[in-house]
Amino acid sequence: MEINKLSARIVGCNLRGDREVNDFYATSRPVTEALLKVEKFEGGIWEPCCGEGHISKVLLEHGYNVISSDLIDRDYGTPHIDFLCEASECDNIITNPPYKNALDFAEKAVELARGKTALLLKLNFLEGQRRRLFFNKTPPVRVHVFSGRQTLMKNGDDYSGRSGMMALAWFIWEAGNTNSPTVHWI
């Protein structure tokens, strides 16, 4: 149990309630496919919260060169890589970060990506004073809002056929951008 408590603390997770212990809410195929219909990426892609490879597998099928890692070992990618502490520069970053650490992931990803950063985030990521400071300094170039609610896979379990639960968007940053973002619906 001590290891689970430590892992949960590292990724900022809640050990009580209905949340998955390590904040593992996998991204369904249609959510990643929707991103690839509106964004193209040049160079390699790092997926630092790969879980069981849900995003990575779709990217690979579309011909992208993908490096996959995660803090937790889920039998996909390189395990035990703490993106917030052990990261290095890369071409692009695409991920669905743990929500509790979303701002930390956004700040780190934007710092490291030479090209684009695409983060799947709750729409309410637009709110908050600390986030406003981050957006003023490094605004996303585009926000692709899902016009319908999406369902993520708690602990990687498939919830297909269930109604969507969350208002989500793909937030896109491009290195060097200082202009205000545009909003699109997908």
C-alpha positions in Angstrom: 0.0 0.0 0.0 2.9 2.4 0.7 4.0 2.2 -3.0 0.4 3.1 -4.2 0.3 6.1 -1.8 3.7 7.3 -3.1 2.7 6.8 -6.7 -0.6 8.7 -6.1 1.2 11.5 -4.4 3.7 11.9 -7.2 1.0 12.3 -9.8 -1.1 14.3 -7.5 -4.0 11.9 -7.3 -6.9 11.4 -4.9 -6.8 8.0 -3.1 -10.4 8.5 -1.9 -13.7 8.6 -3.8 -14.5 7.4 -7.3 -11.4 8.7 -9.0 -9.0 6.1 -10.5 -6.0 5.8 -8.1 -3.4 7.1 -10.6 -5.7 9.4 -12.5 -5.7 7.0 -15.5 -8.5 8.1 -17.9 -7.5 6.8 -21.3 -8.3 8.6 -24.5 -10.7 6.8 -26.8 -9.8 6.4 -30.5 -12.4 8.9 -31.8 -10.9 11.7 -29.6 -7.4 11.2 -31.1 -8.8 10.7 -34.6 -10.6 14.1 -34.3 -7.3 15.8 -33.4 -5.6 14.3 -36.5 -8.3 15.6 -38.7 -7.6 19.2 -37.7 -3.8 19.2 -36.9 -0.7 17.9 -38.7 2.6 17.4 -36.9 6.1 17.6 -38.4 8.8 15.4 -36.8 8.6 13.0 -33.9 6.0 13.0 -31.2 6.4 12.2 -27.5 3.4 10.8 -25.7 4.5 11.2 -22.0 1.3 9.9 -20.4 0.9 6.9 -22.7 -1.0 4.6 -20.3 -1.8 1.5 -22.3 -1.0 3.3 -25.6 -4.4 4.5 -26.6 -3.1 7.8 -28.2 0.2 6.4 -29.3 -1.3 3.5 -31.3 -3.5 5.8 -33.3 -0.6 8.1 -34.0 1.5 5.2 -35.1 -1.3 4.0 -37.4 -1.2 7.4 -39.0 2.5 7.1 -39.8 3.9 9.2 -37.0 7.2 8.4 -35.2 6.1 8.2 -31.5 8.0 7.8 -28.3 5.7 6.6 -25.5 6.4 6.8 -21.8 4.5 7.0 -18.5 5.2 7.4 -14.8 3.2 4.2 -14.1 4.0 0.8 -15.7 1.0 -0.3 -17.8 2.9 -2.6 -20.1 3.2 0.0 -22.9 6.0 2.4 -23.6 8.9 3.2 -21.3 7.7 3.1 -17.6 8.8 5.2 -14.6 9.6 8.3 -16.6 8.4 11.4 -14.7 7.7 13.9 -17.4 7.8 16.8 -15.0 11.3 15.9 -13.7 13.0 13.9 -16.4 12.0 15.5 -19.7 14.1 16.8 -22.6 13.5 18.7 -25.8 11.5 17.1 -28.5 9.7 18.0 -31.8 6.1 17.6 -30.6 4.1 16.5 -27.5 0.7 15.0 -27.6 -1.0 13.7 -24.4 -3.9 13.5 -22.1 -2.3 14.6 -18.8 -3.5 13.8 -15.3 -6.1 16.6 -14.8 -4.7 17.5 -11.3 -1.3 18.3 -12.9 -2.6 19.7 -16.2 -1.1 23.2 -15.8 2.3 21.7 -14.7 2.2 19.5 -17.8 1.2 22.3 -20.1 4.0 24.6 -18.8 6.6 21.8 -19.2 5.4 20.6 -22.6 5.3 24.1 -24.1 8.9 24.7 -22.7 10.1 21.4 -24.3 8.3 21.1 -27.7 10.2 22.7 -30.7 7.0 22.3 -32.8 3.5 21.7 -31.4 2.0 20.7 -28.1 -1.4 19.1 -28.1 -3.1 18.5 -24.8 -6.5 17.0 -24.2 -7.9 19.0 -21.4 -11.2 19.8 -19.8 -12.7 22.9 -21.2 -12.6 24.5 -17.8 -8.8 24.6 -18.2 -9.5 28.1 -19.6 -10.4 29.2 -16.1 -8.2 30.2 -13.2 -5.8 33.0 -12.2 -2.6 30.9 -12.4 -3.6 29.6 -15.8 -4.4 33.1 -16.9 -0.8 34.1 -16.2 0.4 31.1 -18.2 -1.9 31.9 -21.1 -0.8 35.6 -21.1 2.8 34.4 -21.4 2.3 31.4 -23.7 -1.2 31.4 -25.3 -2.3 28.4 -27.2 -2.6 29.0 -31.0 -5.9 27.0 -31.3 -8.4 25.4 -29.0 -10.5 22.6 -30.7 -13.6 22.2 -28.6 -15.6 19.0 -28.9 -19.2 20.0 -29.7 -20.5 16.9 -27.9 -19.5 15.6 -24.5 -16.8 12.9 -24.6 -16.3 9.8 -22.4 -12.8 8.8 -21.4 -11.9 5.3 -20.3 -11.5 5.1 -16.5 -8.5 2.8 -15.7 -8.4 2.1 -19.5 -11.8 0.3 -19.5 -13.9 0.8 -22.6 -17.0 2.9 -22.0 -18.1 2.9 -25.6 -21.9 3.2 -26.0 -22.2 5.3 -22.9 -23.1 9.0 -23.1 -20.3 11.5 -22.9 -19.5 12.9 -19.5 -17.0 15.8 -20.0 -16.6 19.0 -22.0 -13.2 18.5 -23.5 -10.9 20.3 -26.0 -7.6 19.8 -27.7 -5.4 22.8 -26.7 -2.7 23.4 -29.3 0.5 25.4 -28.7 3.1 26.2 -31.3 6.6 27.2 -30.4 7.0 31.0 -30.4 3.3 31.9 -30.7 2.3 35.0 -28.8 -1.0 35.7 -30.6 -4.4 35.1 -29.0 -5.9 31.7 -29.8 -8.7 30.9 -32.2 -11.5 28.5 -31.2 -12.8 25.8 -33.4 -15.4 23.1 -32.9 -14.9 19.5 -33.8 
